[in-house]
Amino acid sequence: MNFRILFLTLLIASCSKESVQFEELALTISNEKAVNLDAGNWQVGGTLQLTNGLEWQKASFQNKRATCGSFLQALLLKNKLRLENASENELRAMSEELVLLLNERFRMSGNATENEASFKHLKVSSEALSAIKSLNWYKNV
């Protein structure tokens, strides 16, 4: 069996109802922040919740940080983050650390065709959740 086909099959199978709910909650949080906070706030402008690695590569730091913030806040609301009563500064620092880790995971590789093949099927939300778990920030309840 071709490795890419096997990889894509495993990737599709790993997309659970929980990860879809995680994406949707993070997107809802991001939309609420856009309405309720000033445009210059670090939590405003996150639009990458439903996108892939290629979109991440093209996005601004502000967009990435705000997106990561919405992921972390979604986990906080679900009591899945190893952090009680996080301050805005703590969430911002964690968001920035998560951005750096995801930048590494989505680092461009090869020529344009190879890069697209590598990252068009990787969802930002799945990689973010994986990174959060690798940082031991995720709480199994």
N, C-alpha and C positions, 0 to 999 in steps of 0.2 A: 504494500500500500504506500502511496506517495506520502512523504512526511507532511507536506503542506495540507493535503486533504485530511490527514489524521489530526493535525493541529487545529484546523478550522472546525472539524467535527467536535473536538473536545472543547473548543472555545464556545461554540454555539450551545453545546450541552451545559456549559457552566453558567450560562445566562439564566438565572433563576428569577422567580417572581420577586424575591427579596431584593435583588439588585435593581430591578425595574422600579420598585417602590423607593429605593434609595435614590435613584436618579430623579424620580418625580418629586420627592420631598426636597431634595437639594435645589431643583429648578424652582419650586414654589418659594423656597426661602430666598433665593436669588431675586426673584420677581418682587417679593415683598420688600426687600432691601432697596431695590431700585425706586420703589414708590415712596418709601418712608425715610430714606436717608438722603443727604446732600450728594450731589454728583461726585464730589471729590473724596468721599469716604472710601476707604480701602475695600469695603464690602460690596461696593456697587460696581456693576459691569461684568459680572461673571456669566458667561454664556456658553461654557464648554461642557456642561453636564451631560449632554446627549451626543457629543461629537466623538471623533476618532483621533488617533495619534497625529495624523496629518494636520488637522485643524489646530491641535495643541502646538505643533511646531511653528505655525504662522501667527499665533496669538500674542498679544502684548502681555507684559508682566502683570499689569493691573487686572486684566481679564483672568489670567491664570490664578493669581492670588485670591481674587474674589470668588472664583469657582471653587478653589480649595477650601475657602472659608465656608461656603455653602455646604460642601461635603461634610466638613467637620461639625457644623451646626446641625445637620441632619442626623448625624450619629449621636450627638449630644441629646437631641430630642427623643431619640429612640433608646436612650440609656445604653449606648453601645460604645461610648468613648471613655477611656480610662481617665476621666477628668471630671471632677464635680465643680459646679459653679465657676466655670472658666471666665476670666476677665477678658475684655476686648483685646488687651495687649498680649495675653497668652494665646488667644485664638489667632491673632495676627502673626505672631512668631511661629506658631505651628503651621499656619497656612504657607508662610514663606519657606519653611523647611520642606514641606510637602511639594511645593513648586520646584525646588531644587532637585528633589528626588525624581519627580516626574520628568523634568527636563533631561535628566540622565537616561531615564527609561525610554524617552521618545527622541533621543539624540539622532539626528539625521545620519543615515548610513548608506554608503554606496552611491550610485548615480540616481537620478530622479526616478527611474523605473523600479530599481531595487528598493529605494526608500518607500515608494508608494506601496509596493508589495508587502513590505515589512510592517507598515503602520496603518494601512487603511482599514484593517479589520480589528485593530486594538481599540477598545473603547476607553475613553478617559476615565469614566466612572469605575470600571473594573480595575484598571491599573491603579487608580487612586485608592480604592479599597484594599488592594493587595499591598500597596506601599504603606498604608496606615497600619495594616496588620504586621508588616515587617518591622515597623517602628515600635511595635508593641503598644500601640495606642488603642487598639480595638479591644473591647471588653465582651467576652462571651457571657451572656446572661442566661 
